[in-house]
Amino acid sequence: MNNDQILAEIRETNLSYLMLAQSLIRSDREQALFRLGLSESAADLINTLSPAQILKIASSNTLVCRMRIDDDLVWGLLTNHG
């Protein structure tokens, strides 16, 4: 996978994440905060983004979300290798 492909994948992931986050926030805010690990202020911001703003943010070359599971034991249990 070359650099352009990686950047395209990051942008697609960002767009999917932001669309999902906004949808969850609008349908069940408390669940969205819990499932996505968002603060109230981040949820407020995402909730008010226009489609154009979502596209602009998604076009970043940096992921806008991050993995919250950073413990090797948890990863082992989740992948049945622990």
N, CA, C and O atoms as CSV, one atom per row, in Angstrom:
chain,resi,resn,atom,element,x,y,z
A,1,MET,N,N,0.848,-1.169,0.000
A,1,MET,CA,C,0.000,0.000,0.000
A,1,MET,C,C,0.898,1.237,0.000
A,1,MET,O,O,1.756,1.392,0.868
A,2,ASN,N,N,0.693,2.101,-0.969
A,2,ASN,CA,C,1.533,3.298,-1.039
A,2,ASN,C,C,0.946,4.437,-0.200
A,2,ASN,O,O,-0.152,4.323,0.344
A,3,ASN,N,N,1.687,5.512,-0.108
A,3,ASN,CA,C,1.311,6.640,0.746
A,3,ASN,C,C,-0.042,7.239,0.360
A,3,ASN,O,O,-0.841,7.575,1.234
A,4,ASP,N,N,-0.304,7.375,-0.934
A,4,ASP,CA,C,-1.583,7.932,-1.380
A,4,ASP,C,C,-2.749,7.050,-0.957
A,4,ASP,O,O,-3.801,7.551,-0.562
A,5,GLN,N,N,-2.561,5.740,-1.040
A,5,GLN,CA,C,-3.612,4.813,-0.621
A,5,GLN,C,C,-3.859,4.911,0.884
A,5,GLN,O,O,-5.004,4.878,1.335
A,6,ILE,N,N,-2.793,5.030,1.646
A,6,ILE,CA,C,-2.927,5.158,3.102
A,6,ILE,C,C,-3.687,6.433,3.450
A,6,ILE,O,O,-4.589,6.407,4.287
A,7,LEU,N,N,-3.333,7.539,2.819
A,7,LEU,CA,C,-4.026,8.805,3.081
A,7,LEU,C,C,-5.498,8.725,2.690
A,7,LEU,O,O,-6.354,9.266,3.390
A,8,ALA,N,N,-5.798,8.060,1.586
A,8,ALA,CA,C,-7.197,7.889,1.174
A,8,ALA,C,C,-7.965,7.060,2.196
A,8,ALA,O,O,-9.119,7.364,2.498
A,9,GLU,N,N,-7.337,6.020,2.729
A,9,GLU,CA,C,-7.975,5.191,3.759
A,9,GLU,C,C,-8.218,5.993,5.033
A,9,GLU,O,O,-9.265,5.854,5.665
A,10,ILE,N,N,-7.259,6.826,5.409
A,10,ILE,CA,C,-7.422,7.668,6.601
A,10,ILE,C,C,-8.591,8.624,6.400
A,10,ILE,O,O,-9.417,8.787,7.298
A,11,ARG,N,N,-8.670,9.249,5.248
A,11,ARG,CA,C,-9.769,10.182,4.976
A,11,ARG,C,C,-11.115,9.473,5.002
A,11,ARG,O,O,-12.084,9.999,5.549
A,12,GLU,N,N,-11.181,8.294,4.420
A,12,GLU,CA,C,-12.427,7.524,4.413
A,12,GLU,C,C,-12.827,7.122,5.832
A,12,GLU,O,O,-14.002,7.182,6.195
A,13,THR,N,N,-11.845,6.715,6.626
A,13,THR,CA,C,-12.109,6.355,8.018
A,13,THR,C,C,-12.604,7.564,8.800
A,13,THR,O,O,-13.555,7.458,9.574
A,14,ASN,N,N,-11.967,8.703,8.604
A,14,ASN,CA,C,-12.395,9.930,9.273
A,14,ASN,C,C,-13.839,10.280,8.925
A,14,ASN,O,O,-14.632,10.620,9.804
A,15,LEU,N,N,-14.172,10.196,7.654
A,15,LEU,CA,C,-15.527,10.529,7.223
A,15,LEU,C,C,-16.539,9.570,7.839
A,15,LEU,O,O,-17.577,9.997,8.344
A,16,SER,N,N,-16.240,8.288,7.796
A,16,SER,CA,C,-17.143,7.293,8.389
A,16,SER,C,C,-17.317,7.530,9.880
A,16,SER,O,O,-18.432,7.474,10.398
A,17,TYR,N,N,-16.214,7.794,10.569
A,17,TYR,CA,C,-16.272,8.020,12.013
A,17,TYR,C,C,-17.100,9.256,12.344
A,17,TYR,O,O,-17.963,9.202,13.220
A,18,LEU,N,N,-16.855,10.355,11.665
A,18,LEU,CA,C,-17.586,11.590,11.957
A,18,LEU,C,C,-19.075,11.453,11.655
A,18,LEU,O,O,-19.911,11.973,12.394
A,19,MET,N,N,-19.406,10.758,10.577
A,19,MET,CA,C,-20.816,10.548,10.255
A,19,MET,C,C,-21.480,9.654,11.298
A,19,MET,O,O,-22.602,9.925,11.727
A,20,LEU,N,N,-20.796,8.596,11.703
A,20,LEU,CA,C,-21.321,7.719,12.747
A,20,LEU,C,C,-21.474,8.479,14.055
A,20,LEU,O,O,-22.512,8.388,14.710
A,21,ALA,N,N,-20.452,9.223,14.436
A,21,ALA,CA,C,-20.490,9.967,15.693
A,21,ALA,C,C,-21.660,10.942,15.703
A,21,ALA,O,O,-22.395,11.014,16.688
A,22,GLN,N,N,-21.838,11.680,14.635
A,22,GLN,CA,C,-22.929,12.650,14.584
A,22,GLN,C,C,-24.286,11.950,14.655
A,22,GLN,O,O,-25.197,12.418,15.337
A,23,SER,N,N,-24.412,10.847,13.959
A,23,SER,CA,C,-25.665,10.092,13.993
A,23,SER,C,C,-25.965,9.561,15.394
A,23,SER,O,O,-27.092,9.674,15.876
A,24,LEU,N,N,-24.958,8.982,16.044
A,24,LEU,CA,C,-25.149,8.464,17.399
A,24,LEU,C,C,-25.479,9.576,18.384
A,24,LEU,O,O,-26.353,9.415,19.236
A,25,ILE,N,N,-24.791,10.689,18.274
A,25,ILE,CA,C,-25.033,11.822,19.172
A,25,ILE,C,C,-26.472,12.303,19.032
A,25,ILE,O,O,-27.129,12.618,20.024
A,26,ARG,N,N,-26.948,12.357,17.817
A,26,ARG,CA,C,-28.306,12.857,17.579
A,26,ARG,C,C,-29.379,11.857,17.995
A,26,ARG,O,O,-30.482,12.256,18.369
A,27,SER,N,N,-29.071,10.572,17.935
A,27,SER,CA,C,-30.087,9.572,18.283
A,27,SER,C,C,-30.059,9.174,19.753
A,27,SER,O,O,-31.115,8.945,20.342
A,28,ASP,N,N,-28.876,9.086,20.358
A,28,ASP,CA,C,-28.763,8.694,21.771
A,28,ASP,C,C,-27.454,9.252,22.322
A,28,ASP,O,O,-26.417,8.589,22.307
A,29,ARG,N,N,-27.532,10.456,22.795
A,29,ARG,CA,C,-26.338,11.190,23.223
A,29,ARG,C,C,-25.539,10.449,24.291
A,29,ARG,O,O,-24.317,10.341,24.182
A,30,GLU,N,N,-26.208,9.941,25.314
A,30,GLU,CA,C,-25.498,9.265,26.404
A,30,GLU,C,C,-24.743,8.036,25.896
A,30,GLU,O,O,-23.596,7.811,26.282
A,31,GLN,N,N,-25.375,7.250,25.041
A,31,GLN,CA,C,-24.699,6.086,24.471
A,31,GLN,C,C,-23.522,6.515,23.596
A,31,GLN,O,O,-22.470,5.875,23.602
A,32,ALA,N,N,-23.703,7.587,22.855
A,32,ALA,CA,C,-22.617,8.085,22.004
A,32,ALA,C,C,-21.412,8.489,22.842
A,32,ALA,O,O,-20.275,8.158,22.506
A,33,LEU,N,N,-21.664,9.206,23.934
A,33,LEU,CA,C,-20.563,9.621,24.801
A,33,LEU,C,C,-19.828,8.407,25.340
A,33,LEU,O,O,-18.597,8.380,25.372
A,34,PHE,N,N,-20.581,7.408,25.762
A,34,PHE,CA,C,-19.984,6.198,26.321
A,34,PHE,C,C,-19.248,5.392,25.251
A,34,PHE,O,O,-18.077,5.051,25.424
A,35,ARG,N,N,-19.925,5.090,24.158
A,35,ARG,CA,C,-19.343,4.214,23.133
A,35,ARG,C,C,-18.158,4.840,22.406
A,35,ARG,O,O,-17.207,4.146,22.049
A,36,LEU,N,N,-18.216,6.136,22.190
A,36,LEU,CA,C,-17.154,6.807,21.444
A,36,LEU,C,C,-16.101,7.443,22.340
A,36,LEU,O,O,-15.058,7.885,21.859
A,37,GLY,N,N,-16.370,7.492,23.634
A,37,GLY,CA,C,-15.417,8.093,24.560
A,37,GLY,C,C,-15.271,9.590,24.371
A,37,GLY,O,O,-14.184,10.143,24.534
A,38,LEU,N,N,-16.369,10.240,24.026
A,38,LEU,CA,C,-16.339,11.676,23.761
A,38,LEU,C,C,-16.656,12.480,25.010
A,38,LEU,O,O,-17.390,12.028,25.888
A,39,SER,N,N,-16.099,13.661,25.074
A,39,SER,CA,C,-16.479,14.608,26.121
A,39,SER,C,C,-17.767,15.301,25.685
A,39,SER,O,O,-18.154,15.243,24.517
A,40,GLU,N,N,-18.418,15.951,26.632
A,40,GLU,CA,C,-19.632,16.711,26.316
A,40,GLU,C,C,-19.332,17.785,25.268
A,40,GLU,O,O,-20.105,17.982,24.330
A,41,SER,N,N,-18.211,18.472,25.436
A,41,SER,CA,C,-17.888,19.562,24.506
A,41,SER,C,C,-17.578,19.040,23.102
A,41,SER,O,O,-17.951,19.667,22.111
A,42,ALA,N,N,-16.900,17.896,23.015
A,42,ALA,CA,C,-16.626,17.312,21.695
A,42,ALA,C,C,-17.927,16.879,21.030
A,42,ALA,O,O,-18.112,17.078,19.829
A,43,ALA,N,N,-18.829,16.286,21.814
A,43,ALA,CA,C,-20.123,15.865,21.271
A,43,ALA,C,C,-20.921,17.075,20.786
A,43,ALA,O,O,-21.551,17.023,19.731
A,44,ASP,N,N,-20.893,18.156,21.552
A,44,ASP,CA,C,-21.588,19.379,21.135
A,44,ASP,C,C,-21.050,19.870,19.798
A,44,ASP,O,O,-21.815,20.248,18.910
A,45,LEU,N,N,-19.739,19.862,19.665
A,45,LEU,CA,C,-19.106,20.338,18.434
A,45,LEU,C,C,-19.467,19.446,17.247
A,45,LEU,O,O,-19.870,19.941,16.194
A,46,ILE,N,N,-19.323,18.146,17.416
A,46,ILE,CA,C,-19.627,17.209,16.326
A,46,ILE,C,C,-21.093,17.315,15.929
A,46,ILE,O,O,-21.422,17.251,14.745
A,47,ASN,N,N,-21.967,17.475,16.904
A,47,ASN,CA,C,-23.401,17.563,16.643
A,47,ASN,C,C,-23.755,18.743,15.748
A,47,ASN,O,O,-24.711,18.671,14.975
A,48,THR,N,N,-22.998,19.820,15.847
A,48,THR,CA,C,-23.336,21.031,15.089
A,48,THR,C,C,-22.601,21.150,13.752
A,48,THR,O,O,-22.808,22.120,13.024
A,49,LEU,N,N,-21.754,20.189,13.424
A,49,LEU,CA,C,-21.001,20.273,12.167
A,49,LEU,C,C,-21.924,20.156,10.959
A,49,LEU,O,O,-22.833,19.326,10.933
A,50,SER,N,N,-21.680,20.990,9.973
A,50,SER,CA,C,-22.398,20.887,8.701
A,50,SER,C,C,-21.731,19.797,7.863
A,50,SER,O,O,-20.600,19.406,8.150
A,51,PRO,N,N,-22.418,19.302,6.829
A,51,PRO,CA,C,-21.771,18.320,5.948
A,51,PRO,C,C,-20.451,18.834,5.360
A,51,PRO,O,O,-19.490,18.075,5.241
A,52,ALA,N,N,-20.403,20.100,5.000
A,52,ALA,CA,C,-19.164,20.665,4.445
A,52,ALA,C,C,-18.042,20.657,5.479
A,52,ALA,O,O,-16.889,20.380,5.147
A,53,GLN,N,N,-18.377,20.959,6.725
A,53,GLN,CA,C,-17.369,20.942,7.783
A,53,GLN,C,C,-16.879,19.522,8.044
A,53,GLN,O,O,-15.688,19.303,8.263
A,54,ILE,N,N,-17.796,18.560,8.020
A,54,ILE,CA,C,-17.400,17.162,8.210
A,54,ILE,C,C,-16.435,16.744,7.114
A,54,ILE,O,O,-15.415,16.113,7.392
A,55,LEU,N,N,-16.747,17.091,5.872
A,55,LEU,CA,C,-15.855,16.740,4.761
A,55,LEU,C,C,-14.487,17.392,4.913
A,55,LEU,O,O,-13.465,16.765,4.636
A,56,LYS,N,N,-14.464,18.634,5.349
A,56,LYS,CA,C,-13.184,19.339,5.517
A,56,LYS,C,C,-12.345,18.685,6.609
A,56,LYS,O,O,-11.149,18.460,6.425
A,57,ILE,N,N,-12.969,18.378,7.747
A,57,ILE,CA,C,-12.242,17.736,8.844
A,57,ILE,C,C,-11.785,16.342,8.435
A,57,ILE,O,O,-10.662,15.938,8.736
A,58,ALA,N,N,-12.657,15.610,7.749
A,58,ALA,CA,C,-12.331,14.243,7.336
A,58,ALA,C,C,-11.164,14.200,6.363
A,58,ALA,O,O,-10.470,13.187,6.277
A,59,SER,N,N,-10.939,15.273,5.635
A,59,SER,CA,C,-9.871,15.274,4.632
A,59,SER,C,C,-8.480,15.425,5.236
A,59,SER,O,O,-7.485,15.469,4.512
A,60,SER,N,N,-8.410,15.504,6.550
A,60,SER,CA,C,-7.117,15.586,7.232
A,60,SER,C,C,-6.308,14.316,6.976
A,60,SER,O,O,-6.879,13.256,6.721
A,61,ASN,N,N,-4.995,14.420,7.043
A,61,ASN,CA,C,-4.153,13.235,6.866
A,61,ASN,C,C,-3.852,12.554,8.203
A,61,ASN,O,O,-2.978,11.691,8.287
A,62,THR,N,N,-4.585,12.951,9.245
A,62,THR,CA,C,-4.432,12.374,10.577
A,62,THR,C,C,-5.772,11.818,11.027
A,62,THR,O,O,-6.804,12.458,10.829
A,63,LEU,N,N,-5.770,10.644,11.626
A,63,LEU,CA,C,-7.017,10.078,12.129
A,63,LEU,C,C,-7.623,10.990,13.189
A,63,LEU,O,O,-6.915,11.509,14.052
A,64,VAL,N,N,-8.939,11.181,13.120
A,64,VAL,CA,C,-9.620,12.014,14.110
A,64,VAL,C,C,-10.121,11.187,15.291
A,64,VAL,O,O,-10.617,11.739,16.274
A,65,CYS,N,N,-9.994,9.882,15.195
A,65,CYS,CA,C,-10.361,9.013,16.312
A,65,CYS,C,C,-9.123,8.214,16.717
A,65,CYS,O,O,-8.124,8.175,16.000
A,66,ARG,N,N,-9.218,7.582,17.881
A,66,ARG,CA,C,-8.086,6.762,18.313
A,66,ARG,C,C,-8.609,5.525,19.014
A,66,ARG,O,O,-9.737,5.502,19.506
A,67,MET,N,N,-7.777,4.499,19.052
A,67,MET,CA,C,-8.123,3.272,19.761
A,67,MET,C,C,-8.045,3.548,21.250
A,67,MET,O,O,-7.064,4.115,21.732
A,68,ARG,N,N,-9.070,3.149,21.975
A,68,ARG,CA,C,-9.075,3.370,23.421
A,68,ARG,C,C,-8.525,2.173,24.173
A,68,ARG,O,O,-8.275,2.255,25.375
A,69,ILE,N,N,-8.338,1.083,23.488
A,69,ILE,CA,C,-7.815,-0.112,24.145
A,69,ILE,C,C,-6.313,-0.137,23.929
A,69,ILE,O,O,-5.844,-0.418,22.826
A,70,ASP,N,N,-5.557,0.155,24.981
A,70,ASP,CA,C,-4.105,0.201,24.840
A,70,ASP,C,C,-3.404,-0.763,25.784
A,70,ASP,O,O,-2.205,-0.633,26.032
A,71,ASP,N,N,-4.136,-1.717,26.303
A,71,ASP,CA,C,-3.583,-2.698,27.224
A,71,ASP,C,C,-3.391,-4.024,26.482
A,71,ASP,O,O,-4.334,-4.545,25.887
A,72,ASP,N,N,-2.184,-4.564,26.516
A,72,ASP,CA,C,-1.899,-5.818,25.816
A,72,ASP,C,C,-2.762,-6.966,26.313
A,72,ASP,O,O,-3.155,-7.824,25.522
A,73,LEU,N,N,-3.064,-7.001,27.603
A,73,LEU,CA,C,-3.911,-8.059,28.150
A,73,LEU,C,C,-5.305,-8.002,27.538
A,73,LEU,O,O,-5.858,-9.035,27.162
A,74,VAL,N,N,-5.871,-6.817,27.435
A,74,VAL,CA,C,-7.200,-6.667,26.843
A,74,VAL,C,C,-7.175,-7.089,25.381
A,74,VAL,O,O,-8.078,-7.793,24.929
A,75,TRP,N,N,-6.162,-6.674,24.641
A,75,TRP,CA,C,-6.059,-7.081,23.236
A,75,TRP,C,C,-5.952,-8.600,23.127
A,75,TRP,O,O,-6.564,-9.206,22.248
A,76,GLY,N,N,-5.183,-9.208,24.011
A,76,GLY,CA,C,-5.068,-10.661,24.002
A,76,GLY,C,C,-6.400,-11.339,24.238
A,76,GLY,O,O,-6.726,-12.318,23.566
A,77,LEU,N,N,-7.169,-10.836,25.178
A,77,LEU,CA,C,-8.485,-11.408,25.454
A,77,LEU,C,C,-9.444,-11.203,24.289
A,77,LEU,O,O,-10.208,-12.104,23.942
A,78,LEU,N,N,-9.404,-10.032,23.693
A,78,LEU,CA,C,-10.296,-9.745,22.570
A,78,LEU,C,C,-9.978,-10.594,21.344
A,78,LEU,O,O,-10.876,-10.940,20.576
A,79,THR,N,N,-8.729,-10.921,21.162
A,79,THR,CA,C,-8.333,-11.709,19.991
A,79,THR,C,C,-8.154,-13.185,20.319
A,79,THR,O,O,-7.698,-13.965,19.484
A,80,ASN,N,N,-8.522,-13.562,21.553
A,80,ASN,CA,C,-8.424,-14.953,22.015
A,80,ASN,C,C,-7.001,-15.490,21.988
A,80,ASN,O,O,-6.790,-16.687,21.797
A,81,HIS,N,N,-6.029,-14.610,22.179
A,81,HIS,CA,C,-4.633,-15.028,22.227
A,81,HIS,C,C,-4.035,-14.807,23.610
A,81,HIS,O,O,-2.822,-14.923,23.790
A,82,GLY,N,N,-4.873,-14.493,24.580
A,82,GLY,CA,C,-4.362,-14.164,25.906
A,82,GLY,C,C,-4.689,-15.178,26.956
A,82,GLY,O,O,-4.312,-15.011,28.116
